[in-house]
Structures are given as C-alpha cells and as structure tokens.
Amino acid sequence: MTLLKTIDHNPTFAPTHAQPTPEKLIEGAPEFSTWAMDEAKDGTVKSGVWRATPGLTHSIKGETFEFCHILEGVIELTENGKPPVIYRAGDSFVMKPGYVGTWRTIETVRKIYVTVS
C-alpha cells in the first residue's frame, strides 16, 4: 500500500450526486457532484473533486477545516459580517472551523477539496 495519493483533476469514475437541503438553499437549483478520492480510516480527513452548478447556499463549517483549490468556474464567498470575496480557477482558500456565511456559484465550479473534521 502506498501512502502517496494523486488527486485526479478529471476523474473517470461516477460521482455521487446531491442537492442542497432545503434549509441550506437560498436561491437557484444547484446540483453537486463529488468524486471522493481518499478518506482516513477514521473518516476525519477526506479529499477529492467537487462540482457545483450555479446557485446560492448557506455555508456552515462547524468543526470542519476545508482547503479548496478552484479548477474551473467562479464563486463568491461571503462570511457573515464581512465583504464578499470572489475566487476563480487557479485560486486556493481555506474555510476554518466556525465559518458561517454564503457560497454563491456564479459559474459552474470544480474544486479539489481536503476536509479535516
């Protein structure tokens, strides 16, 4: 078993599909696709590729730390009480535990993610 994991930007296996729960949906009808690529044995660390179509949702991290690298698309994150921040393809960011705000997908987005719970 290797301890090196490559994150494939264009996975060829089928993703899991989801939509935001009614309490998280603010606007639009976004659809989410997740290509989970790796997970720690205890489930606390996960990584893969995630895709979302346009829409606006509440984003609440709770105790989760999330690193994101945008592969394509445009999003706007607005932390409660802060001005909005735009991220585009090539940008990276971290949402720390306790983050509460909104996630607006302006153009369909694909990102690499790593979460730590």
MDTraj code that builds the backbone (N, CA, C; nanometers):
import mdtraj as md
import numpy as np

residues = "MET THR LEU LEU LYS THR ILE ASP HIS ASN PRO THR PHE ALA PRO THR HIS ALA GLN PRO THR PRO GLU LYS LEU ILE GLU GLY ALA PRO GLU PHE SER THR TRP ALA MET ASP GLU ALA LYS ASP GLY THR VAL LYS SER GLY VAL TRP ARG ALA THR PRO GLY LEU THR HIS SER ILE LYS GLY GLU THR PHE GLU PHE CYS HIS ILE LEU GLU GLY VAL ILE GLU LEU THR GLU ASN GLY LYS PRO PRO VAL ILE TYR ARG ALA GLY ASP SER PHE VAL MET LYS PRO GLY TYR VAL GLY THR TRP ARG THR ILE GLU THR VAL ARG LYS ILE TYR VAL THR VAL SER".split()
xyz = np.array([
    [0.0833, -0.1176, 0.0000],
    [0.0000, 0.0000, 0.0000],
    [0.0885, 0.1249, 0.0000],
    [0.0548, 0.2183, -0.0877],
    [0.1311, 0.3428, -0.0945],
    [0.0675, 0.4490, -0.0045],
    [0.1480, 0.5363, 0.0492],
    [0.0993, 0.6467, 0.1315],
    [0.0987, 0.7774, 0.0535],
    [0.1108, 0.7666, -0.0800],
    [0.1048, 0.8812, -0.1690],
    [-0.0240, 0.8715, -0.2492],
    [-0.1046, 0.9765, -0.2495],
    [-0.2318, 0.9756, -0.3210],
    [-0.2357, 1.0915, -0.4196],
    [-0.2535, 1.0618, -0.5469],
    [-0.2685, 1.1631, -0.6501],
    [-0.4163, 1.1982, -0.6621],
    [-0.4456, 1.3276, -0.6664],
    [-0.5834, 1.3728, -0.6871],
    [-0.6004, 1.3976, -0.8367],
    [-0.6792, 1.3145, -0.9009],
    [-0.7052, 1.3237, -1.0442],
    [-0.8028, 1.4391, -1.0687],
    [-0.7611, 1.5410, -1.1435],
    [-0.8468, 1.6569, -1.1708],
    [-0.9689, 1.6221, -1.2541],
    [-0.9595, 1.5167, -1.3338],
    [-1.0689, 1.4753, -1.4224],
    [-1.0978, 1.3271, -1.4017],
    [-1.1569, 1.2932, -1.2873],
    [-1.1807, 1.1510, -1.2590],
    [-1.2743, 1.0877, -1.3618],
    [-1.2510, 0.9604, -1.3885],
    [-1.3314, 0.8890, -1.4880],
    [-1.4381, 0.8008, -1.4245],
    [-1.4374, 0.7875, -1.2921],
    [-1.5407, 0.7073, -1.2265],
    [-1.6628, 0.7949, -1.1965],
    [-1.7754, 0.7316, -1.1713],
    [-1.9002, 0.8042, -1.1486],
    [-1.8994, 0.8764, -1.0133],
    [-1.9477, 0.9999, -1.0125],
    [-1.9543, 1.0741, -0.8861],
    [-2.0808, 1.0398, -0.8094],
    [-2.0859, 1.0847, -0.6861],
    [-2.2132, 1.0837, -0.6136],
    [-2.2787, 1.2191, -0.6399],
    [-2.4103, 1.2213, -0.6418],
    [-2.4847, 1.3436, -0.6727],
    [-2.5684, 1.3851, -0.5529],
    [-2.5840, 1.5164, -0.5373],
    [-2.6649, 1.5685, -0.4269],
    [-2.7180, 1.7065, -0.4640],
    [-2.8103, 1.7528, -0.3838],
    [-2.8625, 1.8887, -0.3918],
    [-2.8605, 1.9438, -0.2502],
    [-2.8604, 2.0757, -0.2368],
    [-2.8604, 2.1306, -0.1012],
    [-2.9895, 2.0965, -0.0287],
    [-2.9800, 2.0791, 0.1020],
    [-3.1001, 2.0561, 0.1809],
    [-3.1840, 2.1838, 0.1799],
    [-3.3141, 2.1743, 0.1978],
    [-3.3996, 2.2940, 0.1922],
    [-3.3557, 2.4060, 0.2864],
    [-3.3046, 2.3699, 0.4042],
    [-3.2634, 2.4746, 0.4986],
    [-3.1337, 2.5449, 0.4561],
    [-3.0563, 2.4838, 0.3669],
    [-2.9331, 2.5475, 0.3189],
    [-2.9535, 2.6245, 0.1880],
    [-3.0574, 2.5909, 0.1112],
    [-3.0819, 2.6555, -0.0176],
    [-3.1370, 2.7962, 0.0015],
    [-3.0734, 2.8928, -0.0651],
    [-3.1210, 3.0307, -0.0632],
    [-3.1803, 3.0682, -0.1988],
    [-3.1114, 3.0274, -0.3076],
    [-3.1522, 3.0725, -0.4410],
    [-3.1043, 2.9733, -0.5457],
    [-3.1858, 2.9535, -0.6508],
    [-3.1483, 2.8672, -0.7617],
    [-3.1783, 2.7213, -0.7326],
    [-3.1191, 2.6352, -0.8142],
    [-3.1360, 2.4902, -0.8006],
    [-3.0015, 2.4220, -0.8236],
    [-2.9018, 2.4541, -0.7401],
    [-2.7686, 2.3963, -0.7630],
    [-2.7674, 2.2445, -0.7465],
    [-2.6808, 2.1828, -0.8246],
    [-2.6587, 2.0391, -0.8138],
    [-2.5116, 2.0167, -0.7844],
    [-2.4842, 1.9190, -0.6981],
    [-2.3483, 1.8901, -0.6549],
    [-2.3072, 1.7502, -0.7013],
    [-2.1826, 1.7375, -0.7451],
    [-2.1240, 1.6083, -0.7796],
    [-1.9940, 1.5966, -0.7019],
    [-1.9707, 1.4804, -0.6418],
    [-1.8499, 1.4587, -0.5622],
    [-1.7798, 1.3322, -0.6090],
    [-1.6511, 1.3475, -0.6391],
    [-1.5654, 1.2347, -0.6711],
    [-1.4720, 1.2174, -0.5519],
    [-1.5140, 1.1393, -0.4535],
    [-1.4324, 1.1167, -0.3339],
    [-1.3127, 1.0310, -0.3725],
    [-1.1934, 1.0755, -0.3345],
    [-1.0729, 1.0055, -0.3764],
    [-0.9979, 0.9399, -0.2628],
    [-1.0092, 0.9948, -0.1434],
    [-0.9359, 0.9366, -0.0325],
    [-1.0030, 0.9762, 0.0982],
    [-0.9932, 0.8869, 0.1952],
    [-1.0507, 0.9138, 0.3272],
    [-0.9668, 0.8419, 0.4318],
    [-0.9394, 0.9117, 0.5414],
    [-0.8670, 0.8489, 0.6521],
    [-0.9521, 0.7360, 0.7094],
    [-0.8879, 0.6383, 0.7690],
    [-0.9604, 0.5240, 0.8249],
    [-1.0688, 0.5659, 0.9226],
    [-1.0429, 0.6721, 0.9993],
    [-1.1424, 0.7168, 1.0969],
    [-1.2397, 0.8192, 1.0382],
    [-1.2252, 0.8526, 0.9087],
    [-1.3177, 0.9434, 0.8416],
    [-1.2961, 1.0912, 0.8702],
    [-1.1901, 1.1259, 0.9411],
    [-1.1707, 1.2662, 0.9782],
    [-1.1071, 1.3501, 0.8673],
    [-1.0380, 1.2867, 0.7727],
    [-0.9756, 1.3592, 0.6623],
    [-1.0286, 1.3001, 0.5316],
    [-1.0800, 1.3879, 0.4452],
    [-1.1347, 1.3447, 0.3162],
    [-1.0806, 1.4351, 0.2070],
    [-1.0664, 1.3802, 0.0855],
    [-1.0219, 1.4609, -0.0276],
    [-1.0842, 1.4093, -0.1559],
    [-1.0863, 1.4975, -0.2550],
    [-1.1420, 1.4612, -0.3839],
    [-1.1704, 1.5830, -0.4678],
    [-1.2612, 1.5656, -0.5645],
    [-1.3032, 1.6720, -0.6537],
    [-1.4528, 1.6913, -0.6361],
    [-1.4961, 1.8167, -0.6354],
    [-1.6367, 1.8517, -0.6143],
    [-1.6781, 1.9507, -0.7217],
    [-1.8011, 1.9378, -0.7690],
    [-1.8545, 2.0248, -0.8741],
    [-1.9898, 2.0765, -0.8283],
    [-2.0176, 2.2050, -0.8580],
    [-2.1483, 2.2633, -0.8262],
    [-2.1933, 2.3520, -0.9410],
    [-2.3235, 2.3468, -0.9710],
    [-2.3828, 2.4351, -1.0701],
    [-2.4304, 2.5616, -0.9989],
    [-2.4621, 2.6682, -1.0740],
    [-2.4963, 2.7964, -1.0120],
    [-2.6111, 2.7908, -0.9112],
    [-2.5949, 2.8720, -0.8069],
    [-2.6947, 2.8851, -0.7016],
    [-2.6310, 2.9473, -0.5789],
    [-2.7138, 2.9716, -0.4780],
    [-2.6689, 3.0346, -0.3542],
    [-2.7141, 2.9501, -0.2366],
    [-2.6192, 2.9160, -0.1490],
    [-2.6498, 2.8331, -0.0323],
    [-2.5831, 2.8895, 0.0926],
    [-2.6388, 2.8526, 0.2078],
    [-2.5721, 2.8805, 0.3344],
    [-2.4515, 2.7874, 0.3432],
    [-2.3410, 2.8369, 0.3963],
    [-2.2202, 2.7571, 0.4162],
    [-2.1834, 2.7654, 0.5638],
    [-2.1865, 2.6505, 0.6296],
    [-2.1595, 2.6442, 0.7734],
    [-2.0582, 2.5327, 0.7955],
    [-1.9388, 2.5673, 0.8383],
    [-1.8318, 2.4682, 0.8536],
    [-1.8374, 2.3915, 0.9850],
    [-1.8994, 2.4465, 1.0879],
    [-1.8993, 2.3756, 1.2161],
    [-1.7573, 2.3544, 1.2641],
    [-1.7197, 2.2294, 1.2899],
    [-1.5846, 2.1968, 1.3385],
    [-1.4914, 2.1553, 1.2254],
    [-1.5356, 2.1708, 1.0997],
    [-1.4581, 2.1242, 0.9849],
    [-1.3675, 2.2332, 0.9294],
    [-1.2441, 2.1948, 0.8982],
    [-1.1438, 2.2770, 0.8293],
    [-1.1465, 2.2304, 0.6848],
    [-1.1584, 2.3231, 0.5872],
    [-1.1605, 2.2832, 0.4466],
    [-1.0664, 2.3683, 0.3633],
    [-0.9754, 2.3003, 0.2919],
    [-0.8891, 2.3630, 0.1917],
    [-0.9530, 2.3379, 0.0557],
    [-0.9582, 2.4416, -0.0290],
    [-1.0143, 2.4294, -0.1639],
    [-0.9184, 2.4898, -0.2658],
    [-0.9068, 2.4254, -0.3802],
    [-0.8340, 2.4806, -0.4943],
    [-0.9305, 2.4766, -0.6125],
    [-0.9617, 2.5937, -0.6680],
    [-1.0589, 2.6032, -0.7771],
    [-0.9928, 2.5624, -0.9088],
    [-1.0507, 2.4617, -0.9734],
    [-1.0012, 2.4151, -1.1030],
    [-1.0673, 2.4910, -1.2173],
    [-1.1964, 2.5201, -1.2025],
    [-1.2684, 2.5971, -1.3041],
    [-1.3900, 2.6616, -1.2396],
    [-1.4370, 2.7698, -1.3024],
    [-1.5567, 2.8373, -1.2549],
    [-1.5264, 2.9591, -1.1694],
    [-1.6352, 3.0194, -1.1189],
    [-1.6266, 3.1399, -1.0366],
    [-1.7261, 3.1270, -0.9221],
    [-1.6792, 3.1590, -0.8006],
    [-1.7658, 3.1587, -0.6834],
    [-1.7477, 3.2886, -0.6062],
    [-1.8453, 3.3156, -0.5217],
    [-1.8379, 3.4287, -0.4298],
    [-1.8707, 3.3772, -0.2907],
    [-1.7766, 3.3938, -0.1974],
    [-1.7990, 3.3563, -0.0589],
    [-1.8194, 3.4830, 0.0227],
    [-1.9211, 3.4812, 0.1077],
    [-1.9467, 3.5956, 0.1944],
    [-1.9586, 3.5452, 0.3371],
    [-1.8554, 3.5707, 0.4159],
    [-1.8600, 3.5358, 0.5571],
    [-1.9531, 3.6350, 0.6258],
    [-2.0362, 3.5868, 0.7182],
    [-2.1289, 3.6751, 0.7886],
    [-2.0552, 3.7967, 0.8440],
    [-2.1065, 3.9152, 0.8117],
    [-2.0490, 4.0392, 0.8614],
    [-1.9263, 4.0882, 0.7867],
    [-1.8874, 4.0192, 0.6790],
    [-1.7672, 4.0555, 0.6018],
    [-1.8058, 4.0825, 0.4560],
    [-1.7206, 4.1543, 0.3821],
    [-1.7494, 4.1754, 0.2399],
    [-1.7302, 4.0454, 0.1600],
    [-1.7979, 4.0321, 0.0458],
    [-1.7820, 3.9127, -0.0375],
    [-1.6422, 3.9020, -0.0965],
    [-1.5995, 3.7776, -0.1207],
    [-1.4697, 3.7502, -0.1829],
    [-1.4957, 3.6594, -0.3030],
    [-1.4379, 3.6965, -0.4179],
    [-1.4527, 3.6184, -0.5416],
    [-1.3306, 3.5281, -0.5582],
    [-1.3559, 3.4015, -0.5953],
    [-1.2491, 3.3067, -0.6278],
    [-1.2752, 3.2505, -0.7665],
    [-1.1663, 3.2358, -0.8419],
    [-1.1725, 3.1853, -0.9794],
    [-1.0732, 3.0699, -0.9961],
    [-1.0788, 3.0075, -1.1142],
    [-0.9848, 2.8994, -1.1471],
    [-0.8419, 2.9420, -1.1147],
    [-0.7710, 2.8558, -1.0434],
    [-0.6335, 2.8812, -1.0035],
    [-0.6202, 2.9328, -0.8616],
    [-0.7312, 2.9809, -0.8030],
    [-0.7286, 3.0329, -0.6659],
    [-0.7437, 2.9195, -0.5650],
    [-0.6867, 2.9416, -0.4463],
    [-0.6984, 2.8480, -0.3344],
    [-0.7388, 2.9253, -0.2108],
    [-0.8095, 2.8581, -0.1197],
    [-0.8502, 2.9223, 0.0049],
    [-0.8803, 2.8164, 0.1098],
    [-0.8921, 2.8632, 0.2338],
    [-0.9260, 2.7772, 0.3463],
    [-1.0475, 2.8357, 0.4168],
    [-1.1444, 2.7519, 0.4475],
    [-1.2554, 2.7889, 0.5360],
    [-1.2271, 2.7189, 0.6684],
    [-1.2085, 2.7978, 0.7722],
    [-1.1716, 2.7433, 0.9022],
    [-1.2947, 2.7021, 0.9816],
    [-1.2741, 2.6161, 1.0830],
    [-1.3860, 2.5785, 1.1697],
    [-1.4543, 2.7044, 1.2249],
    [-1.5860, 2.7007, 1.2264],
    [-1.6640, 2.8145, 1.2737],
    [-1.7101, 2.9070, 1.1628],
    [-1.6591, 2.8890, 1.0389],
    [-1.7009, 2.9734, 0.9274],
    [-1.8521, 2.9615, 0.9085],
    [-1.9181, 3.0765, 0.8974],
    [-2.0614, 3.0821, 0.8662],
    [-2.0792, 3.1922, 0.7634],
    [-2.1466, 3.1616, 0.6554],
    [-2.1706, 3.2607, 0.5513],
    [-2.2493, 3.2007, 0.4371],
    [-2.2249, 3.2532, 0.3155],
    [-2.2917, 3.2005, 0.1969],
    [-2.1888, 3.1631, 0.0913],
    [-2.2288, 3.0686, 0.0071],
    [-2.1487, 3.0239, -0.1071],
    [-2.2360, 3.0448, -0.2302],
    [-2.1928, 3.1361, -0.3170],
    [-2.2635, 3.1594, -0.4431],
    [-2.1776, 3.1053, -0.5569],
    [-2.2314, 3.0085, -0.6300],
    [-2.1641, 2.9609, -0.7505],
    [-2.2151, 3.0467, -0.8646],
    [-2.1267, 3.1283, -0.9202],
    [-2.1613, 3.2197, -1.0290],
    [-2.1515, 3.1472, -1.1623],
    [-2.0407, 3.0755, -1.1834],
    [-2.0211, 2.9882, -1.2994],
    [-1.9900, 2.8500, -1.2446],
    [-2.0445, 2.7471, -1.3067],
    [-2.0220, 2.6103, -1.2583],
    [-1.8769, 2.5943, -1.2153],
    [-1.8601, 2.5423, -1.0945],
    [-1.7287, 2.5333, -1.0326],
    [-1.6882, 2.3877, -1.0134],
    [-1.5581, 2.3627, -1.0306],
    [-1.4973, 2.2351, -0.9918],
    [-1.3816, 2.2696, -0.9026],
    [-1.3689, 2.1967, -0.7924],
    [-1.2604, 2.2248, -0.6986],
    [-1.2020, 2.0950, -0.6467],
    [-1.0765, 2.1031, -0.6064],
    [-1.0155, 1.9984, -0.5253],
    [-1.0403, 2.0388, -0.3811],
    [-1.0796, 1.9440, -0.2992],
    [-1.1034, 1.9745, -0.1585],
    [-1.0273, 1.8777, -0.0687],
    [-0.9931, 1.9284, 0.0484],
    [-0.9420, 1.8460, 0.1583],
    [-1.0130, 1.8959, 0.2823],
    [-1.0853, 1.8084, 0.3486],
    [-1.1528, 1.8463, 0.4738],
    [-1.0929, 1.7694, 0.5898],
    [-1.0880, 1.8365, 0.7026],
    [-1.0431, 1.7759, 0.8280],
    [-1.1478, 1.8065, 0.9316],
    [-1.2068, 1.7020, 0.9887],
    [-1.3137, 1.7202, 1.0889],
    [-1.2642, 1.6817, 1.2273],
])
top = md.Topology()
chain = top.add_chain()
for i, resn in enumerate(residues, 1):
    res = top.add_residue(resn, chain, resSeq=i)
    for name in ("N", "CA", "C"):
        top.add_atom(name, md.element.get_by_symbol(name[0]), res)
traj = md.Trajectory(xyz[None], top)
